[in-house]
Amino acid sequence: MLRPDNVDDIAVEFVEKKRKVTGVNVVTKEHKNDVWIVKGTCPIDLSGHPWTESFEVVIDRKGRITSSSFNLM
Protein backbone atom coordinates (compact mmCIF):
# COMPACT_ATOMS: atom_id res chain seq x y z
CA MET A 1 0.00 0.00 0.00
CA LEU A 2 1.26 3.46 -0.85
CA ARG A 3 1.91 5.86 1.98
CA PRO A 4 0.43 9.38 1.77
CA ASP A 5 3.86 11.04 1.45
CA ASN A 6 4.76 8.72 -1.45
CA VAL A 7 1.56 9.75 -3.21
CA ASP A 8 2.58 13.43 -2.93
CA ASP A 9 5.99 12.67 -4.43
CA ILE A 10 4.48 10.72 -7.35
CA ALA A 11 1.96 13.47 -8.15
CA VAL A 12 4.49 16.32 -7.88
CA GLU A 13 7.03 14.52 -10.07
CA PHE A 14 4.34 13.78 -12.68
CA VAL A 15 3.09 17.39 -12.83
CA GLU A 16 6.64 18.81 -12.93
CA LYS A 17 7.54 16.59 -15.89
CA LYS A 18 4.25 17.01 -17.74
CA ARG A 19 4.09 20.82 -17.38
CA LYS A 20 7.86 21.43 -17.19
CA VAL A 21 7.47 23.54 -14.03
CA THR A 22 8.66 23.76 -10.45
CA GLY A 23 6.70 24.99 -7.48
CA VAL A 24 3.93 22.38 -7.54
CA ASN A 25 1.68 22.59 -4.46
CA VAL A 26 -0.37 19.65 -3.22
CA VAL A 27 -3.57 20.99 -1.63
CA THR A 28 -5.54 17.82 -0.88
CA LYS A 29 -5.18 14.06 -1.14
CA GLU A 30 -7.90 11.54 -0.61
CA HIS A 31 -7.88 7.74 -0.54
CA LYS A 32 -11.10 6.57 -2.16
CA ASN A 33 -12.16 3.33 -3.88
CA ASP A 34 -8.61 1.91 -3.76
CA VAL A 35 -7.02 4.94 -5.51
CA TRP A 36 -5.45 8.18 -4.32
CA ILE A 37 -6.83 11.46 -5.67
CA VAL A 38 -4.28 14.25 -5.37
CA LYS A 39 -5.31 17.86 -6.10
CA GLY A 40 -3.20 20.98 -6.15
CA THR A 41 -1.86 23.92 -8.09
CA CYS A 42 1.13 24.73 -10.24
CA PRO A 43 2.43 27.81 -12.05
CA ILE A 44 2.10 28.04 -15.81
CA ASP A 45 3.41 30.58 -18.31
CA LEU A 46 1.02 31.61 -21.08
CA SER A 47 2.86 33.75 -23.62
CA GLY A 48 4.95 35.44 -20.95
CA HIS A 49 2.08 35.89 -18.49
CA PRO A 50 2.13 33.91 -15.24
CA TRP A 51 -1.04 32.01 -14.35
CA THR A 52 -2.00 29.35 -11.87
CA GLU A 53 -3.31 26.00 -12.99
CA SER A 54 -5.14 23.47 -10.84
CA PHE A 55 -4.59 19.75 -11.30
CA GLU A 56 -6.02 16.42 -10.25
CA VAL A 57 -3.94 13.25 -10.46
CA VAL A 58 -5.39 9.80 -9.75
CA ILE A 59 -2.88 7.17 -8.60
CA ASP A 60 -3.63 3.46 -8.27
CA ARG A 61 -2.39 1.28 -5.41
CA LYS A 62 0.70 0.27 -7.40
CA GLY A 63 1.76 3.91 -7.80
CA ARG A 64 0.72 4.31 -11.43
CA ILE A 65 -1.04 7.42 -12.73
CA THR A 66 -4.44 6.34 -14.03
CA SER A 67 -5.74 9.79 -14.99
CA SER A 68 -4.97 13.48 -14.73
CA SER A 69 -6.66 16.77 -15.50
CA PHE A 70 -5.49 20.40 -15.58
CA ASN A 71 -7.57 23.59 -15.49
CA LEU A 72 -6.66 27.28 -15.51
CA MET A 73 -7.77 29.09 -12.38
Helices and strands as residue ranges (DSSP letters): H 4-19, E 25-32, E 35-46, E 49-60, E 65-72
